[in-house]
Amino acid sequence: MKNELLIQNYEWQEANYNYLMNALGVVRNALMATNEERKNITPTLSTNNALNTLCNTFGLTDFERNVLLLCAGMELDPNWGFLCANTKTGITQPYPTFMLAIAALPQPHWSAFTPNAPLRRWQLIQIAEGSALNLSPLRIDERVLHYLIGLNDLDPRLQNIVKPVKMPNANNVPSHLQLAKQLATTWTDANKSGELPVIQLCGNEVTSKRAIASTACKLLNLNLHLISAGAITSLRNNEMNDLLRLWEREAILNNSALLLDCDEVDSTEPVKENAIAHLIENISSPLIITSRDRRRSLQRLLINIEVPKPSTTEQRAIWQDALGKAATSLNGHVDILVSHFSLSASTIYTVCSEARGRWGVRGAGRAGEAGGELELEASNSCTDAIRVSTSNSCTDAIRVSSLSTLLWDTCRSQARPRLDELAQPIEIGATWDELVLPEAQRQVLRDITAHVRQRAKVYEQWGFGNKGGRGLGISALFAGASGTGKTMAAEVIAQELRLDLYRIDLSSVVSKYIGETEKNLRRVFDAAETGGAILLFDEADALFGKRSEVKDSHDRHANIEVGYLLQRMESYRGLAILTTNLKASLDQAFLRRIRFIVQFPFPDANQRTEIWQRIFPSQTPTQDLDPSKLAKLNVSGGNIRNIALNAAFLAADAGESVEMKHILQAAKSEYAKLERPLTDAEVKGWI
């Protein structure tokens, strides 16, 4: 059934209302006529009006049409009750009933009142409680009454659950536009042969999936409404069926498709999954599903369409469009943004819109939409601010330009929310000066930084990226005892590159349930891709331990989990760092697939002296501290930090500067925690 578009202008409204009143006049005459006169009453016919459109859409007979009008008259004519009670049929109830309709209206048939007939199936009329079914009051549904008058608003009972989706004004990126056309063609071809298949748009591009669905519906002249899976998961079956019936009627009246948003649903909860499956299997109107992972359908034909992120070329074009004239002044910085951040079209426009507001600029064109520009005020300071250095250093280039820095930081903030839910953000502040390591290890860390910084030039400009995505990810293993500086080294790299750093505890990601570990890892990497964040995987030995003989399906799946993590690390466009305290327990086959391996040694006396010299902030008052004596404490840098911090609290509480006595007391507490004795040789000559 297809609804005709109603042109809701004043002229049409007036003509529609006049036709409805004329049609009510026909029913009025039937109520007043004798049985013989009633045989000659025929309905008035016209094409462009709501009444005939509704009757044709739901397949109403002439008698069912008149029953609907009989109920509508009760709402529109103050004398209608008097007419119902004073017909020549002998029926005296002052309201419409089945008995009155059978007795007073032409061409009656009892089948019009069965539950599966259109009047009741589509809830065009409602039956109030009464002494008998044929004497119960009949009432037209409020949504249907408004439709007949010419007002095609969403049913009030759906307004808190179903929301209209705004149709896109701007075009999708070319690859997504092609997917929208594919969806539209699929439904067009299927409509010729029978039932429309359910279309499932999969992937992490939430806004892109909605844009594709909207564009496809626009191509098909369909309206699009959205329902969240979370809104239906608590409904019982009878409530779900009522909702489906209401929606399917609405879909017919509004010529609409439904977008079921499953992007945030936890597929491990059976109750929610059952509710979603019930809707998918029982809905008959056009349905599009958006989800991060593929869902399966038991009965309905379900077609999956993977929605990838816009390609780097498409992202570059979006940035150029969103920045407008300012893009040419950024001197290649757009390529750096595209290299480090993988953003959707809507996010890129949002970034530029936010930058426009924070920078104090005026936008030429539409903010946040295709065609918008980021134009700077005509001042020397602004001109200087957009001048980007041609230095090879990515970090230097970012810092030279205030606008570039603003865009970079805005990209980072836009990318954070999803990853914040999956991993622990680490506040970065450590610098190279605070990191005490042998020069060989420091050089490897600088090499890692250079690889991340120059990935765009090597992979894109120099063509290495054209040989496939495998092996393009930058991975590193930091091995060493606790407190030797592995996390600090990651902080230094993140600070140098101006990227976010997140810690993922592999021991909590690994699941005993088959398939869940890969799903957890996929969520982390997909979220991190957006912002190019540095991922720090703690306790790598939880997953990368030496493989034993495969004895059952769980052993086999453990190897699959490891392979999946390595594959994602190799294709990840950012930096992934694994840490371990037990390098010897890792499988050598896995180590060969890691690009960088850094061994963090336990600090010797000279390195401990250097750590003690740098451990206290310049604002901390100290007195008579001897770093060479403190270095005799045979502990790691992490323990030194704990001792220094505890000593500072002891001194602050005593109202004194930090002295050797405070450090001695703090060292005793730290050694007790380590379950080690504090020897006389370590503290000799302190006090």
N, C-alpha and C positions, 0 to 999 in steps of 0.2 A: 504494500500500500504506500502510495506516495502522496504527499500533501502538496498543493499548489501554493506558491508564495503569494501572500495577501499584501497588496500595496496599501499600507495603512496611511492614507492621506484623508483629508477632510471629505473630499468628494466621495471616495469609496465608503467611508464610514457612514455617511448620510444615506447613500444608496443601499448599503448593507442593512442598515436599521429599518429603512422603509420596506425592504423585501421581507425582513423578519416579521414586521408588523402585519404585512399582507398575509404571510403564511399563518400567523396566529389567527387572523380573521377567518381563514378557511376552517381551522379547527373550531373556532367559536361558532361558526355556522353549523358545523357538524353536531356540536353539543345542543344546539337549539332546534335541529331538524328532526323530522320524523324518520322512521326506518326507510320509508320509500324515498324521501327526499335525499337521504344520506347516500343512496346508491349513486347519485349523479354528481356528488362532490368530488372534484379532482384537485390535486395540489397545483399551486402556481410553480412554474419552472423558470430558472434563470441560471446563468453559469457562474459569474464572478461574484459569489457571495459565500459567507462562512457556512451557512446552513447546508447548502448543496455540496460544498466541498467536504464537510464533515460526513454527510450521508454517503457520498461516493467513496470516501476514504475508508469508512468502516463497513461499507456494504449494507446499509439499512434498507429495508423494504419501505414501501409507502406507508404501511401501517406503523412500523417502528419509527419512521420519521414523524408521524403525527403523535405518537406516544411521547416522543421527546418534546414536541411543541406543546402538548398538553401539560407537561410538567414545567416548561419554560413560562407558559402563560401565568402560572401561579406566582411566579416571581416578578413578572412585568406588568400584570394587569390587576389593579386592586379589586375589581369586580369578579375575578375569575372563580373564586370560591363560591360565590352566589350562582354563577353559571353551572358549576359542577353539581350543585345541590338541586337545581331546578331544570334538569333535562327532562325530556319526554320518555326517558328509559325507566323511570321509577326509582332510580338510585338517588339517595339523599345525602350522601357524605359530601361536605363542602371542600373537597380536595380530590386530586387525581388518584385513582386506584386502578388495578388490573381490571376489575369488573366494569368500571366506568368506561375504560378504553375499549374493551371488547364490545360493550353495548352501544357506545356512541360513535366510534370512529369507523370509517369505511374499510373494507377488506381486512377484517380482523383475523388473527391467527394466534392461538395460544403459545405456539413455539417461540414467539417473540419474547416471552418472559422466562424462558429457561436460563439456567446459569451460564451456559455456553453460548447463548445468543448474544449478538453484539451489544445490546443495551446493558446487560449485566456483566458480560465478560470484560468490556472495556470501561465499566463503571461510569457509563454515561448517565445512568439514573441510579438512585439509591432507594432502598425499601426500608421504611420505618417500621417499628414494631406495631403490631395490631392484633385484633382478635382472630383474624384469618388472613392467609396470604393474599387472597384476591381482594380483601377489603383494607389492606394495609396502605397507609399513605405513600405515594410516590413523590420523589423529589429529584430535580435535575442536579447533577453535580456542579458545584460552584465553578470549577475550572472550565467545564463545558459551557456553562451559561456565559461566562466572560468571552469565551471563544466565539459563540454565536453573535454576541453583540459586536465583536470585532477587535477584542483585546486579547492578544496572544502572548500573555505573560506566563512564566514558569509556575507550575502548580505550587501553591504555598506549602504543601506537605513535602515537597522536594527541595525547597529553597535552602534548608539548613544542611542538606546532604549533597545535592548536585549543584555545581556552579558552572555558569557559562565560561567558555574559554575564548579569550579575545583573539580574533583572527589576525594574522600577522600583516603589518603594513609593508615591512621590508622583505626582500627575498632571502631565502636560505642560502648558505654557501652552496656552490655547485654540487658537491657530493651529496648533501642532504636534500637538495631540491630533486635530485635524481631519485632518491629513496621515496620522497613524497609522491612523485609521479608513478613509481613502481607500485606503491600502495593503492593509489587511485585506479591504476590500470587493473590491478588484481581484483578489486571490488567490481569494476565495470564489467570485466569478463565473467566473473562469477554470477553477477546479477542476471545474466542472460540464460544461465543454466539452472539456477536454483539458489540454495542457501548461501549467504555470504560467509566466508571464513572469518574467524577471529584473527586479527593481526596483532602480533606481539613485537613491540620495539624494545630491543634489549641493549644494555650498555649503561655507562655511567653519565652520559650526557643528558641530564634531566631536562634542561631547557631546550636542548636541540631536539629531543624526542617529542616534546610538546609542539615545537615549531613545525616539525615534519608532519605530525598528525593534523595540526591546524591547516597547513598548506594543502595537504591531501583532501581534507574536507572542503576547503575553499574551491579546489578544482572540481569537486563533485557537487557543488552547490548544497552542501550539508552544513548545518550548524553543529558545533561541537560543545559538549558539556563534559565536565570532569567530576568524577566521584573518587574519593580516597578509599583505598582498601581498609584503612583504619576505621572508617565510618560504618562499615557493614559487618566487621568481624564479630561484633557482639550481638548481632541480630539472630533471633531464632528462625527456623525454617518458614513458619507461617508469616513472620514479619518480613522475611526476605521475599517471599512470594508476593506479598502485598506491594512491597517496594518495586519489584520487577514489573508488576501489572501497571502500577502508576507510571513508571518510567517508560514502558513500551507505548503506552497511550501518549505520553508526552513526546516521545521520539516521533510518533506519527504526526501529531499536531504541529510540532515545531520543525519537522524534517531534520532530525538531529541524529548524530552518532554519539556514543558514550566512550569517554576515555577513562579507563580504570587504572588509577595510579597505585602500583604495587612496589614503587621504588624503595620505600622504607619498611617493607614488611619483612619480619623474621620468618623465613620459610621453615624453621624448625618447630614452630608452634602449630600443632595439628588443628586446634580450634579455628584459628585464623585461616589456615589453609583450606579447611573444609568449607568455610563461608565463601571464600573466593572461588573455589571450585564449583560450588552450587550456583553462583551467579554466572560464571562462564558457561556452564553446561546448559543453563535454562533460559538465558536471555536470547531473544530473537532479533532484537534491533542491532544495527551495525555497532561492533565493539572493537576498540583498540586497547591493548594492554601495554603499559610501560613498566618495565622491571629491570633490575640490574642483571639478574641471571635468568636463563630460560626456564619457563614453566611448562609443564606438560599437561595436555588435555586428554581425558580418557575417551571422550566421544566426539566432541566438536573438532572440526577441521581447524587447525591452528597453524598459521604461517609465521615463522620467525624472521625478523629483519634486524640484523646487527647494525647499530648506529655508532660509528666510530667518531672520534674527535675530528674536528676540521684538520685537514693536512697542514703542514707548515706553510705551504704556499698560500692556502686559503687564510690561515691566521695572519700571515704577513699582509695580505690584501685587506683584511678587516682592520688591522692596526693602521694601515695607511689611510683607509677611509675614515676611521674614527678620529685620528689625529689631524687630518686635513693638512694644512700648510705647515704645521709644526713638525710633521714627520720628516720633511726634507731637511729641516734644521738640526735634527737629532743625529745626523751624520753616522748612520749605520746602527744606532742604538736599537732600532726596531728589530733588527736581526738578532741582537742579544736577548731581547725580551722573548722572541719566538723560540730561541734556542733553549731557554731555561724554563719558560712557563708554557703549559699546554692548556689554553683557555678556550672556552666556547665563545661564539660570536657575542652573545648577550653579556657575558662576563667582561669581554674586552671593551664593549661600549660602556659598561658600568664603570670599569676602571678609568676610562677617559672622562666620563662624566664626573666621577668623584675627584679626579685630578683637576678638572676644570674648576670645581667649587673650592678645593683647597688651595689651588694656585692663585685664585683670584682672577680668573680669565673670563672672557665673554665668549659664548659659544655661537658660532655661525652655523645655522641649520638646527636640526633636532638633536637635543641632548640624549645620548644613549641610544640613538637609532642610526640606521644607515643614512649617510649624508651629513652627519654631524661633524663639526670640525673643532679642533682645539686651537684657537687663535690667541696669541699673546697680546697683551696691551702694548701699544707702541711706546716703549720706554727703553732707555739704554740698559737699565738693569735687567729687563726681561730678555733683551737681545743677548746680553752677556750670559744669561743663565742657561740659554738653550744651546750654547756653543760647546760641543762635546769634543774632548781630546781625541786625537788619532792614535793615542798610545795603544800598544798591544795589550796592556793590562785591562782586563774587563772591569776589575774593581776600580781602577783609576778613572776609567771612562764614566763609570756610574757616579763617582764622587764629584767629578768636575761639574756636572750639570745638575742644578737643583731640580729642574723638571724631570730629568732622567731618573734621579734618585726618587722623586715623588712617584713616578710611574712604577718603578721597581718595587718600592715599599707597598704601594697600593695593590700590585699583583700578589705580593706575599700575603697581605691581609685577606684578600678575596679567596685565596686558596686554602686558608687555614681551617675554616670551620669543620669540614668533613674529616680531616686528619686528626683534629683535636679530639674527636669521638673515638678514635681507634688507637691512638698512641699517646705517649707522654711527651709533651713539648719540653725541651731543655732550654732554659734561659742562657743565652750565650753572652760571654763577656771576656773570656780568656784571650790573651794575645800571645804572639810569638815570644815576647820577652818573658812571660810567665812560665813558658814551657821549657823544662829542663830535661834535655835528652842529648845523647851523643849526636855528633854532626851527621853521621850516616843515616840515622833515623829521621832527623830533621829534614834532610834532603829528600827522602822518600815522601814525606808529608808535603813538601813543596811541589814535588812532581805530581802528586795526587791533585793538589790545588790547580796546577797548570792544566792538567787534563780536563778538569771540569770547566775551567775558565775558557779554554780554547776549543771545546767540543764543536761549537758551531762552525768555526773556521775549518777544522780538519774534516769533520763529517760531511758538511754541506758544501763549503766553497772548494775544498780540495778533493771531494768526491768519495771519501772513504765510506760515507753513509749509503752510497748507491749500491754497495755490495751486499746489502741485506741488513736486517736489524740485529741479528745475532752477534754477540760480542761487542756491541757498541756501548753497553752499559759499563759504568766505571765502578768496580768493586774492590774492596780492600778488607784485609783481615788484620786486626790489631790483637796481638797475642802478648800476654804477660800477666804477672801476678796482680792481685787487687791493689789498687792505689798507685800503680806505676805510671799513670797519666793517659790511659787509653781514651777515657771520656773527655779529658781536657784537650787532647789532640783533636778530637772531633769538633769540639767547640772552637778551637783556633781556626780550623779549616772553614767552619760555618761563618765565623766572624769575618774572615778574609774574603769570602765569596758573597757575603751579605745574603745568606740563605738560612732558612729555618732548619732546626735540628730536632729530630724526634727519636725517642727511644722506644723500641719494640722489644718486649721480653719474649723471646722465643719459647721459653718454657710455658708461658701462658697461651701462646698462639697455637702450639701443637695440641691437637685434640685426639682423644682415643677413638672418636667416631670417624669412620672412613669417609673421606671427602671433606670433612670440616676444616682440616688444617689448610688445604689449598684454598678453600673459600675465604678463610680468615686472612691468608696472605694476599689473596687477590684484592680484597677490600683495601688493605693497607697500601699496596702498590698503586692501585687505581686512584686512590685519594691523593697519594703523594705525587703522582704524575702531573697533576694540575699545577702545583707550585714548585716542582723541581726540588723538593725538600731533601735534606740529607737524612738518610735512615740509618739509625744505629741499632743493630740487632744484638742484644745482650745474650750471653750464654749460648754461643753458636754450637758448642758441643752437645746441646740438648737435641739437636737435629742432625749434626754433621759427624756424629761418632763413627768409629770404624764399623763398616758393614760386616755382619755375620752371615752365615748361610741362610738363604731364604727357606723357611720351614712351613710357613702358612701365609694366608692372605694378608695378615697384618704386617708381616715382615716385608712382603712385596709392596704393600701400600706405603710403608715407611720410606722405601727407596723412591717411590713415585713422589712423595712429599718433598724429599730432598731435591729431586730433579726439577720439580716445579719451582722451588725457591731459586735454584741456580738459573733456570731459564728466565725467570722474571728479573733477576739481578742483571743478567746479561743483556736484557732488552730495555731495562729501566734507563730513562734519559737523564737521571740524576746520579747521585753518589750513594751507594749502599755499603755500609761498614759493618762487618761482623766482628764481635769481640769474644775472646775466650781466655780463660785462665789455664787451659789445658790443651795447648797446641798439639802435644804428642798424641792426644786421643782422637784427633781428627783424621779422617780418611785422606790419604795422599791424592787419590783420584779427584777429590773435591778441591783440594788445595790448588791443583793445576789449573782450575777454571777461575781462580781468583786473580785479578790483575796485579794487585799490590799486596804484599805481606810485610807487616812491620812488627818486629819483635821489640817489646818494651822491656828493657832490662831493669833489674832491681838496682836502684841508685847506689853508687859507691860513695865513699866519704866526701870526695870532691863535689860530686853532684848534690849530695845532701847539704853540704855547706852552701852551695849556690841556691838551693831551695830555701834554706833558712834566711838567707840574705834578702829574698824577695817575698817571703811569705806574709809579712806584716804590711798592711796599707800605709801609705805615707801619713795618714791622719792619726794612726795609732801611736800613742806615747809609749816609748820604750826606754829602758835604762840599763846600761851595762850588759847588753846581750852579747854573747860570744858565739858567732855562727860556727866556728871551728870546733868548739866544745859541744855545741848542740848537735853537730853532725855525727858525733859518736853514737847517738841513738840509732840503732840499726833497724830502722823502719822505712817504709815506702813514703812517697810524697803525699799520698792520701792520709796516712797516719800523722805525718808532720802537720798537715793542715788541721786535722782534728785537735792535735795538741796545742797548736798556736791559737786556735779559736777558743778552746776551753781556758787557756791561760789568760786570754784577753778578758773573758767573763770574770775570772777570779780577781784580776787586777782592778777591773771596773767596780766590782762589788766592794773591794777594799779601799777604793778611792786612791789607787796608786797607779804608777806607770807599770807596764809589763816588765817584769824582772826575771832573772833566772829562777828564783824561788817559785814563781807562779808556774813557769814552764815545768819545773820539777814535779810540782803537785799534779799538773795536768798529765805529765808523762806517766806517772804512777797509775792514774785512772785508765789511760789508754792501754798500758801494758796489762792491766788487770782484765780489760775487755778482751785483749788478745790471748789471755791466759799464758803470759810469758813473764818470767822474772826480770825485773829491772836490775841489771848488774852494777856493781861498784865501778867497773871500768868505764861504763857508759856515762856515769854522772860524776866521775872523779873531778874535783876542782871546780865544780859548779858554784858552790856556796862556801 
